[in-house]
Amino acid sequence: MHTYTNKAIPISIAGTVFLDYNKNGTKESGEPCFNNVTIKTEKQNYIREATPSNGSFKIDVDTGTYKTSVEPNNPYYTAVPSTATSVFASYFNSDSISLAVQQIPKKRDLSVNLAELTPARPGFQTIYRIFYKNQGTDTIANGTIQLIKSNKLSIAASSPAYSSTSGDTLKWNYSNLKPEDSASITIYLTVDAPPSVSIGDQLTSVATISPATADQTPSDVTNKTFRLYSYKKWKTK
């Protein structure tokens, strides 16, 4: 518990959140700031929340006794200590606290999502983007992103370039995907022209990420169906 008085600033609770790799509760060289949490400061009938920026936060409060907690937004992380107590007997006080977030080891959880950036129109180019992330606490040494595209789409290009292709299946290899790392792939595709497709047809493509072995949520596979639009309708959406 901390009590601070006689500081010529308004009452506030400020602090930092960091990723405690060695689990000793002290921020050391090489341990990064951590933003993926919600900071909650509360006393009876009073609560305020904040999200860190570059690991730092500041919450203005009134007099009284407050408990500040850090709640990781990812279930594979835990906060140590879970709460810190600040006591303000009068105004113009402040408290500074440091909150450690620790990984729960051996939690593998990869996620992937497929998004359409431009509406698909017969005979025109459409752009897809695959977003993928390591939400777990294992570093993935090597893996693959796979897209099985609609057979009504032809690949024009992608960034980064795909590693291999076979029929309607495209693959991208990735490596050294650390916890909380994320990346994306932009794919440029050409929609078949009529009569192969018609307005209102459905284009179904599926994106997956591997390895899925021991994944906490193996159902993280995106299956997206996009409807074909006419030029007029696309312009007015």
KEFIPA-536784 format. One line per 3 residues: number of its first residue (from 1); for each residue x, y, z of N, C-alpha, C. Coordinates in Angstrom, 1 decimal, m for minus. Atoms other than C-alpha are relative to their C-alpha. Example, Ala and Ser with C-alpha at 12.3 -4.5 7.8 and 13.67 -1.06 7.14 Angstrom:
<rs>
1> 0.9,m1.2,0.0,12.3,m4.5,7.8,0.9,1.2,0.0  m0.9,m1.1,0.0,13.7,m1.1,7.1,m0.8,1.1,0.8 $
</rs>
This chain:
<rs>
1> 0.8,m1.2,0.0,0.0,0.0,0.0,0.9,1.2,0.0  m0.7,m1.2,0.1,1.2,3.5,m0.9,m0.8,1.2,0.4  0.7,m1.3,m0.3,0.3,6.9,0.6,0.9,1.1,m0.3 $
4> m0.8,m1.1,0.5,1.5,10.1,m1.0,m0.7,1.3,0.3  0.5,m1.3,m0.4,1.0,13.7,0.2,0.9,1.1,m0.5  m0.8,m1.2,0.2,2.1,17.2,m0.5,0.7,0.1,m1.4 $
7> m0.6,m0.1,1.3,2.8,16.9,m4.2,m0.8,1.0,m0.8  0.7,m1.1,0.6,1.9,19.9,m6.3,m0.6,m0.4,m1.4  0.7,0.4,1.2,m0.2,18.0,m8.9,m1.3,m0.5,0.4 $
10> 1.3,0.6,m0.3,m3.8,16.9,m9.0,0.1,m1.5,0.4  0.0,1.4,m0.5,m4.8,13.5,m7.5,0.0,m0.9,m1.3  m0.1,0.9,1.1,m3.8,10.8,m10.0,0.7,m1.3,0.4 $
13> m0.8,1.3,m0.1,m2.7,7.2,m10.3,0.5,m0.2,m1.4  m0.6,0.2,1.3,m0.2,6.7,m13.0,1.0,m1.2,0.1  m0.8,1.1,m0.1,1.9,3.8,m13.9,0.4,m0.6,m1.4 $
16> m0.5,0.7,1.3,3.4,1.3,m16.5,m0.4,m1.4,0.1  0.2,1.4,0.1,2.5,m2.1,m17.6,1.0,m0.6,m0.9  m1.1,0.7,0.8,5.2,m4.5,m18.9,m0.2,m1.5,0.0 $
19> 0.1,1.4,0.2,5.6,m8.0,m20.1,1.2,m0.6,0.8  m1.0,0.5,m1.0,7.5,m9.8,m17.3,0.5,m1.4,m0.5  m0.5,1.3,0.6,9.5,m12.5,m19.2,0.5,m0.9,1.1 $
22> m0.7,0.9,m1.0,11.5,m13.8,m16.2,m0.8,m0.1,1.3  1.0,0.2,m1.1,8.5,m13.5,m13.8,0.6,0.4,1.4  m0.4,m0.4,m1.3,10.3,m11.6,m11.1,m0.7,1.3,0.5 $
25> 0.8,m1.1,m0.4,7.9,m8.7,m11.0,0.7,1.4,m0.1  m0.7,m1.2,0.2,10.5,m6.1,m11.9,0.3,0.2,m1.5  m0.3,m0.3,1.4,10.9,m4.4,m15.3,1.5,0.1,m0.2 $
28> m1.4,0.1,0.2,14.3,m5.2,m16.7,0.2,0.2,m1.5  m0.3,m0.3,1.4,16.1,m4.5,m20.0,m0.4,m1.2,m0.8  0.5,1.0,0.9,14.5,m6.3,m22.9,m1.4,m0.4,0.3 $
31> 1.4,0.3,m0.2,11.1,m6.6,m21.3,m0.9,1.2,m0.5  0.7,m1.1,0.6,8.7,m4.6,m23.4,m1.2,0.5,0.7  1.2,m0.5,m0.5,5.8,m2.4,m22.5,m1.2,m0.8,m0.6 $
34> 1.1,0.9,0.4,2.4,m4.1,m22.8,m1.3,0.8,0.0  1.2,m0.9,0.1,m0.8,m2.4,m24.0,m1.4,m0.8,0.0  1.2,0.8,0.2,m3.3,m5.3,m24.4,m0.7,m0.4,1.3 $
37> 0.6,0.2,m1.3,m4.9,m4.8,m21.0,m1.0,1.1,0.2  0.8,m1.1,m0.5,m7.6,m2.8,m19.3,0.4,0.3,1.4  m0.4,m0.4,m1.4,m6.6,m0.8,m16.2,m1.3,0.5,0.6 $
40> 1.2,m0.4,m0.7,m9.4,m0.4,m13.7,0.4,0.5,1.4  m0.3,m0.6,m1.3,m9.2,1.9,m10.6,m1.4,0.2,0.6  1.3,m0.1,m0.6,m12.1,1.7,m8.1,0.0,0.2,1.5 $
43> 0.3,0.0,m1.4,m13.4,2.5,m4.7,m1.5,m0.1,0.1  1.5,0.2,m0.1,m17.0,2.2,m3.4,m0.7,1.0,m0.8  0.9,m0.8,0.9,m19.5,3.5,m5.9,0.8,0.9,m1.0 $
46> m0.9,m0.8,0.9,m16.6,4.8,m8.1,0.9,m1.0,m0.8  m0.9,0.8,0.8,m14.8,3.2,m11.0,0.4,0.7,m1.3  m0.5,m0.6,1.2,m12.6,4.4,m13.8,0.9,m1.0,m0.7 $
49> m0.8,0.9,0.7,m10.9,2.5,m16.6,0.9,0.8,m1.0  m0.9,m0.6,1.0,m8.0,3.2,m19.0,0.7,m1.1,m0.8  m0.8,0.9,0.8,m6.0,1.6,m21.8,1.3,0.6,m0.1 $
52> m1.3,m0.6,0.1,m2.3,2.0,m21.7,0.4,0.4,m1.5  m0.6,m0.3,1.2,m0.4,3.7,m24.5,1.5,m0.1,0.2  m1.4,0.3,m0.2,3.2,2.5,m24.9,0.2,m0.4,1.4 $
55> m0.1,0.5,m1.3,2.6,0.8,m21.6,m0.3,0.9,1.1  0.2,m1.0,m1.1,1.8,4.0,m19.7,m1.5,0.3,0.1  1.4,m0.4,m0.2,m1.5,5.1,m18.2,0.0,1.0,1.2 $
58> 0.2,m1.0,m1.1,m2.8,7.9,m15.9,m1.5,0.1,0.2  1.5,m0.1,m0.4,m6.2,8.0,m14.1,m0.1,1.1,1.1  0.3,m1.0,m1.0,m7.4,11.1,m12.3,m1.1,m0.5,0.9 $
61> 0.9,0.5,m1.0,m9.2,10.3,m9.1,m0.3,1.1,1.1  0.3,m0.9,m1.1,m10.6,12.0,m5.9,0.7,m0.6,1.2  m0.6,0.5,m1.2,m9.6,11.5,m2.3,m0.6,m1.4,0.4 $
64> 0.5,1.3,m0.4,m10.0,8.0,m0.7,1.0,m1.1,m0.3  m0.9,1.2,0.1,m8.6,4.5,m0.9,m0.5,m0.7,m1.3  0.3,0.5,1.3,m8.4,3.0,m4.4,0.8,m1.3,m0.2 $
67> m0.7,1.3,0.4,m7.6,m0.5,m5.7,0.1,0.1,m1.6  m0.2,0.0,1.4,m6.1,m0.5,m9.2,0.4,m1.4,m0.5  m0.3,1.4,0.5,m6.1,m3.8,m11.2,0.3,0.1,m1.5 $
70> m0.2,0.1,1.5,m4.9,m4.8,m14.6,m0.6,m1.3,m0.5  0.8,1.2,0.5,m7.1,m7.2,m16.6,0.5,m0.2,m1.4  m0.4,0.3,1.3,m5.3,m8.7,m19.6,m1.2,m0.4,m0.9 $
73> 1.0,0.3,1.0,m7.5,m8.8,m22.7,0.1,m1.4,m0.7  m0.3,1.3,0.5,m5.9,m12.1,m23.6,0.0,m1.0,1.1  0.1,0.9,m1.2,m6.8,m15.1,m21.4,1.3,m0.8,0.3 $
76> m1.2,0.7,m0.2,m3.3,m16.5,m21.8,1.1,0.8,0.8  m0.9,m0.9,m0.8,m1.8,m13.7,m19.7,m0.6,0.2,1.4  0.5,m0.3,m1.3,m2.0,m13.0,m16.0,0.8,1.2,0.6 $
79> m0.6,m1.2,m0.6,m1.2,m9.9,m13.9,0.6,m0.3,1.4  m0.6,0.2,m1.3,1.2,m9.9,m11.0,0.7,1.3,0.5  1.1,0.4,m0.8,0.3,m8.4,m8.6,m1.3,0.3,m0.7 $
82> 1.2,m0.2,0.7,m3.3,m8.5,m9.5,m0.6,1.4,0.3  0.5,m1.3,m0.4,m4.1,m5.2,m7.6,1.1,0.8,0.7  m0.9,m0.9,m0.8,m2.3,m2.2,m6.1,m0.9,1.0,0.7 $
85> 0.8,m0.9,m0.8,m3.7,0.0,m3.4,0.6,1.4,0.2  m0.5,m1.4,m0.1,m3.4,3.8,m3.3,m1.0,0.7,1.0  0.7,m0.7,m1.0,m4.5,6.0,m0.4,0.3,1.5,m0.1 $
88> m0.2,m1.5,0.1,m5.1,9.8,m0.8,m0.8,0.7,1.1  0.7,m0.7,m1.2,m5.9,11.7,2.4,m0.4,1.4,m0.4  0.3,m1.4,0.4,m6.0,15.1,0.6,0.3,0.2,m1.4 $
91> m0.2,m0.3,1.4,m5.8,16.8,m2.7,1.5,0.2,m0.3  m1.3,m0.2,0.5,m2.6,17.4,m4.8,1.0,m1.1,0.4  m0.8,1.2,m0.2,m1.3,13.8,m4.4,0.0,m0.8,m1.2 $
94> 0.0,1.0,1.1,m0.3,11.1,m6.8,0.7,m1.3,0.5  m0.6,1.3,m0.3,0.7,7.5,m6.8,0.6,m0.5,m1.4  m0.6,0.6,1.2,3.0,5.7,m9.3,0.2,m1.5,0.2 $
97> m0.1,1.5,m0.1,2.7,1.9,m9.8,0.5,m0.6,m1.2  m0.4,0.8,1.2,4.2,m0.7,m12.0,m0.7,m1.4,0.1  0.8,1.2,0.1,2.2,m3.7,m13.1,0.6,m1.0,m1.0 $
100> m0.6,1.0,0.9,3.6,m6.9,m14.5,m1.0,m0.9,m0.6  0.8,1.0,0.7,1.9,m9.1,m17.0,0.9,m1.2,m0.4  m0.8,1.2,0.3,3.1,m12.7,m17.3,m0.7,m0.9,m0.9 $
103> 0.6,1.0,0.9,2.5,m15.3,m20.0,m0.2,m1.3,0.7  0.2,1.4,m0.4,0.9,m18.6,m19.2,0.6,m0.9,m1.0  m0.8,0.6,1.0,3.3,m20.9,m20.9,m0.8,m1.1,m0.8 $
106> 0.4,1.1,0.8,2.6,m23.4,m23.7,m1.5,0.2,m0.4  1.3,m0.2,0.5,m0.7,m21.8,m24.9,0.1,0.4,m1.5  m0.1,m0.2,1.5,m0.9,m22.1,m28.7,m1.4,0.4,m0.5 $
109> 1.2,m0.5,0.6,m3.6,m20.0,m30.4,0.2,0.9,m1.1  m0.1,m0.8,1.3,m3.4,m18.8,m34.0,m1.3,0.3,m0.5  1.3,m0.4,0.5,m6.1,m16.9,m35.6,0.2,0.6,m1.4 $
112> 0.0,m0.5,1.3,m6.9,m15.9,m39.2,m1.3,0.6,m0.4  1.3,m0.6,0.4,m9.5,m13.6,m40.8,0.2,0.4,m1.5  0.0,m0.4,1.4,m10.3,m13.0,m44.5,m1.0,1.1,m0.2 $
115> 0.9,m1.2,0.3,m11.7,m9.6,m45.5,0.0,0.4,m1.4  0.1,m0.5,1.4,m12.9,m8.2,m48.8,0.2,1.6,0.1  m0.3,m1.4,m0.1,m11.4,m4.7,m49.3,m0.8,0.8,m1.1 $
118> 0.8,m0.6,1.0,m13.3,m3.9,m52.5,m1.1,m1.0,m0.5  1.1,0.9,0.4,m16.7,m5.3,m53.7,0.4,m0.7,m1.3  m0.3,0.8,1.3,m16.4,m8.0,m56.4,m1.1,0.4,m1.0 $
121> 0.9,m0.3,1.1,m17.9,m7.1,m59.8,0.5,m0.8,m1.2  m0.4,0.9,1.2,m18.0,m9.4,m62.9,1.0,0.7,m0.9  m1.0,m0.6,0.9,m14.9,m8.8,m65.0,1.0,1.0,0.5 $
124> m0.8,m1.0,m0.6,m13.2,m6.5,m62.6,0.9,m0.6,1.1  m0.9,0.5,m1.0,m10.4,m6.8,m60.0,m0.7,0.2,1.4  0.4,m0.2,m1.4,m11.3,m7.3,m56.3,1.3,m0.3,0.9 $
127> m1.1,0.1,m0.9,m8.9,m7.1,m53.3,m0.4,m0.7,1.3  0.3,0.6,m1.3,m8.9,m9.5,m50.4,1.2,0.3,0.9  m1.1,m0.1,m1.0,m6.8,m9.2,m47.2,m0.1,m1.1,1.0 $
130> m0.1,1.0,m1.0,m5.8,m12.0,m44.9,0.7,0.6,1.2  m0.6,m0.4,m1.2,m5.1,m11.0,m41.3,0.3,m1.2,0.9  m0.3,1.1,m0.9,m3.3,m13.4,m39.0,0.8,0.4,1.2 $
133> m0.6,m0.4,m1.3,m2.1,m13.3,m35.4,0.3,m1.2,0.8  m0.3,1.0,m1.0,m0.4,m15.3,m32.8,m0.5,0.5,1.4  0.6,m0.4,m1.3,m2.7,m14.9,m29.8,0.4,m0.8,1.2 $
136> m0.5,0.9,m1.0,m1.0,m17.6,m27.8,1.3,0.5,0.6  m1.2,m0.4,m0.7,2.2,m17.6,m25.7,1.2,m0.8,m0.6  m1.1,0.7,0.6,4.3,m20.0,m27.9,0.5,0.8,m1.2 $
139> m0.5,m0.5,1.2,6.6,m18.7,m30.6,m0.1,m1.1,m1.1  0.1,1.0,1.1,5.7,m20.4,m33.9,1.2,0.1,m0.9  m1.2,0.0,0.8,8.9,m21.3,m35.6,m0.3,0.1,m1.5 $
142> 0.4,0.0,1.4,7.3,m22.1,m39.0,m1.5,m0.4,m0.1  1.4,0.3,0.3,3.8,m22.2,m40.4,m0.4,0.4,m1.4  0.5,m0.3,1.3,1.6,m21.7,m43.4,m1.4,0.7,0.1 $
145> 1.3,m0.5,0.2,m1.3,m19.5,m44.4,m0.5,m0.5,m1.4  0.6,0.6,1.2,m3.6,m21.1,m47.0,m1.3,0.7,m0.4  1.3,m0.5,0.6,m6.3,m19.6,m49.2,m0.5,m0.9,m1.1 $
148> 0.7,0.7,1.1,m8.7,m21.7,m51.2,m1.0,0.9,m0.5  0.8,m1.0,0.6,m10.2,m19.2,m53.5,m1.2,m0.6,m0.8  1.1,0.4,0.9,m13.5,m19.4,m55.4,0.6,m0.3,m1.4 $
151> m0.5,0.3,1.3,m13.0,m21.0,m58.8,m0.5,1.1,m1.0  0.4,m1.1,0.9,m14.6,m17.8,m60.3,1.0,1.1,0.1  m1.1,m1.1,m0.2,m11.5,m15.8,m59.2,1.3,m0.5,m0.6 $
154> m1.4,0.3,0.5,m8.1,m15.6,m60.9,1.0,0.8,0.7  m1.0,m0.8,m0.8,m5.0,m14.6,m59.0,0.8,0.9,m0.9  m0.8,m1.0,0.8,m3.3,m11.4,m60.3,1.3,0.2,0.7 $
157> m1.2,m0.2,m0.8,m0.8,m10.8,m57.5,m0.3,0.0,1.4  0.2,m0.1,m1.5,m0.3,m10.8,m53.8,1.3,0.7,0.6  m1.1,m0.7,m0.7,1.9,m8.9,m51.3,m0.2,m0.4,1.5 $
160> m1.2,0.6,0.7,3.9,m10.7,m50.0,m0.4,m1.0,m1.0  0.3,1.0,1.0,4.1,m13.1,m52.9,m0.2,m1.3,0.6  0.3,1.3,m0.5,2.7,m16.5,m52.4,1.2,m0.9,m0.2 $
163> m1.1,1.0,0.1,5.1,m19.4,m51.7,m0.3,m1.1,m1.0  0.4,1.0,0.9,3.2,m21.9,m53.8,m1.5,0.1,m0.4  1.4,0.0,0.4,0.0,m22.4,m55.7,m0.3,m1.4,m0.7 $
166> 0.5,1.2,0.7,m2.0,m25.5,m56.9,m1.5,0.1,m0.2  1.4,m0.2,0.3,m5.3,m25.1,m58.6,m0.5,1.3,0.6  0.6,m1.2,m0.6,m7.4,m22.7,m56.5,0.6,0.2,1.4 $
169> m0.6,m0.1,m1.4,m5.1,m23.1,m53.4,1.3,0.8,m0.1  m1.2,m0.8,m0.1,m2.5,m20.5,m52.6,0.6,m0.1,1.4  m0.6,0.1,m1.3,0.0,m20.8,m49.7,1.1,1.0,0.2 $
172> m1.1,m0.9,m0.4,2.3,m18.4,m47.9,0.6,m0.6,1.3  m0.7,0.5,m1.1,5.0,m19.6,m45.5,0.4,1.2,0.9  m0.5,m1.0,m1.0,5.8,m17.6,m42.3,0.9,m0.7,1.0 $
175> m0.9,0.5,m1.0,8.4,m18.0,m39.6,0.1,1.0,1.2  m0.3,m0.8,m1.2,9.2,m16.8,m36.1,m1.1,0.9,0.4  1.2,m0.8,m0.4,5.7,m15.6,m35.2,m0.1,0.0,1.5 $
178> m0.1,m0.1,m1.5,6.1,m14.4,m31.6,m1.4,0.3,0.5  1.2,m0.4,m0.7,3.3,m14.0,m29.1,m0.4,1.5,m0.2  0.6,m1.3,0.3,1.1,m11.0,m30.0,0.4,0.6,m1.3 $
181> m0.3,m0.5,1.3,2.7,m10.7,m33.4,m1.2,m0.2,m1.0  1.1,0.1,1.0,0.3,m10.1,m36.3,0.6,0.5,m1.3  m0.5,m0.4,1.4,0.7,m9.6,m40.1,m1.2,m0.2,m0.9 $
184> 1.1,0.1,1.0,m1.4,m9.4,m43.2,0.5,m0.3,m1.4  m0.3,0.4,1.4,m1.4,m10.6,m46.8,m1.1,0.7,m0.9  0.9,m0.6,0.9,m3.0,m8.5,m49.6,0.0,m0.8,m1.3 $
187> 0.2,0.9,1.2,m4.4,m10.5,m52.6,m0.8,0.7,m1.0  0.7,m0.6,1.1,m5.4,m9.1,m55.9,m0.5,m1.1,m0.9  0.6,1.0,0.8,m7.9,m11.2,m57.8,m0.9,0.6,m1.1 $
190> 0.9,m0.4,1.1,m9.9,m10.9,m61.0,m1.2,m0.9,m0.1  1.2,0.7,0.0,m13.5,m11.9,m61.1,m0.3,m0.4,m1.5  0.3,0.4,1.3,m14.6,m13.9,m64.1,m1.1,0.9,m0.6 $
193> 1.0,m0.8,0.7,m16.7,m12.1,m66.7,m1.2,m0.8,m0.3  1.2,0.7,0.5,m20.3,m13.0,m67.7,0.3,m0.8,m1.3  1.1,0.6,m0.8,m21.7,m15.5,m68.5,0.5,m0.9,1.1 $
196> m0.5,0.9,m1.1,m19.4,m17.4,m66.1,m0.5,0.3,1.3  0.6,m0.5,m1.2,m20.8,m15.3,m63.3,m1.1,1.0,m0.3  1.1,m0.9,0.1,m23.8,m13.2,m62.8,m0.2,0.9,1.3 $
199> 0.3,m0.9,m1.2,m24.9,m10.3,m60.5,m0.7,m0.8,1.1  0.6,0.7,m1.1,m25.8,m11.8,m57.1,0.6,m1.3,0.3  m0.6,1.3,m0.3,m23.7,m14.9,m57.4,0.8,0.1,1.3 $
202> m0.8,0.0,m1.2,m21.8,m16.0,m54.3,1.4,m0.5,m0.3  m1.4,0.5,0.2,m18.0,m16.3,m54.2,0.5,m0.4,1.4  m0.4,0.5,m1.3,m16.8,m18.5,m51.4,1.5,m0.3,0.0 $
205> m1.4,0.3,m0.2,m13.1,m18.5,m50.3,0.2,m0.3,1.5  m0.3,0.5,m1.4,m11.6,m20.1,m47.2,1.5,0.3,0.3  m1.3,m0.2,m0.5,m8.5,m19.0,m45.3,0.3,m0.8,1.2 $
208> m0.3,0.8,m1.2,m6.7,m21.2,m42.8,1.5,0.4,0.4  m1.4,m0.2,m0.5,m3.5,m20.9,m40.7,0.4,m1.3,0.7  m0.6,1.2,m0.7,m1.3,m23.8,m39.5,1.3,0.4,0.5 $
211> 0.5,1.3,m0.5,0.0,m25.5,m37.5,m1.2,0.1,0.9  1.1,0.0,m0.9,m3.2,m26.4,m35.8,0.1,m0.9,1.2  m0.2,1.0,m1.1,m1.8,m29.1,m33.5,0.1,0.7,1.3 $
214> 0.0,m0.6,m1.3,m2.5,m28.3,m29.9,m0.5,1.4,0.1  0.5,m1.3,0.0,m4.2,m25.1,m30.8,m1.2,0.1,0.9  1.0,m0.1,m1.0,m6.5,m23.8,m28.1,m1.4,0.2,m0.7 $
217> 1.3,m0.3,0.7,m9.2,m22.7,m30.7,0.2,m0.5,m1.4  m0.3,0.5,1.4,m8.7,m25.0,m33.8,m1.1,0.4,m1.0  1.0,m0.4,0.9,m11.9,m23.6,m35.2,0.2,1.4,m0.6 $
220> m0.3,m1.3,0.5,m10.2,m20.3,m36.1,0.3,m0.1,m1.5  0.0,0.1,1.4,m10.9,m20.8,m39.8,m1.0,0.9,m0.6  1.0,m0.9,0.6,m12.5,m18.1,m41.9,m0.6,m0.5,m1.3 $
223> 0.7,0.4,1.2,m15.1,m19.0,m44.5,m0.9,1.2,m0.4  0.7,m1.2,0.4,m16.3,m15.9,m46.3,m0.7,m0.2,m1.4  0.8,0.0,1.3,m19.0,m15.6,m49.0,m0.3,1.4,m0.4 $
226> 0.2,m1.3,0.5,m19.0,m12.4,m51.0,m0.9,0.1,m1.2  0.9,m0.1,1.1,m21.8,m11.3,m53.3,0.5,0.9,m1.1  m0.4,m0.8,1.1,m21.2,m9.9,m56.8,m0.9,1.2,m0.2 $
229> 0.7,m1.2,0.1,m22.3,m6.4,m57.4,0.1,0.6,m1.5  m0.1,m0.7,1.2,m23.2,m4.4,m60.5,0.8,1.3,0.2  m0.8,m1.3,m0.1,m21.1,m1.2,m61.2,m0.8,1.0,0.7 $
232> 0.9,m1.1,m0.5,m24.0,1.1,m60.4,m0.2,m0.2,1.5  0.3,0.3,m1.4,m24.8,m0.7,m57.1,1.3,0.2,0.8  m1.3,m0.2,m0.7,m21.1,m0.7,m56.1,0.3,1.5,0.2 $
235> m0.3,m1.4,m0.2,m20.8,3.0,m56.7,m0.8,0.7,1.0  0.9,m0.6,m0.9,m23.7,3.8,m54.5,m0.1,m0.6,1.4  0.1,0.7,m1.4,m23.1,1.5,m51.5,0.6,0.9,1.1 $
</rs>
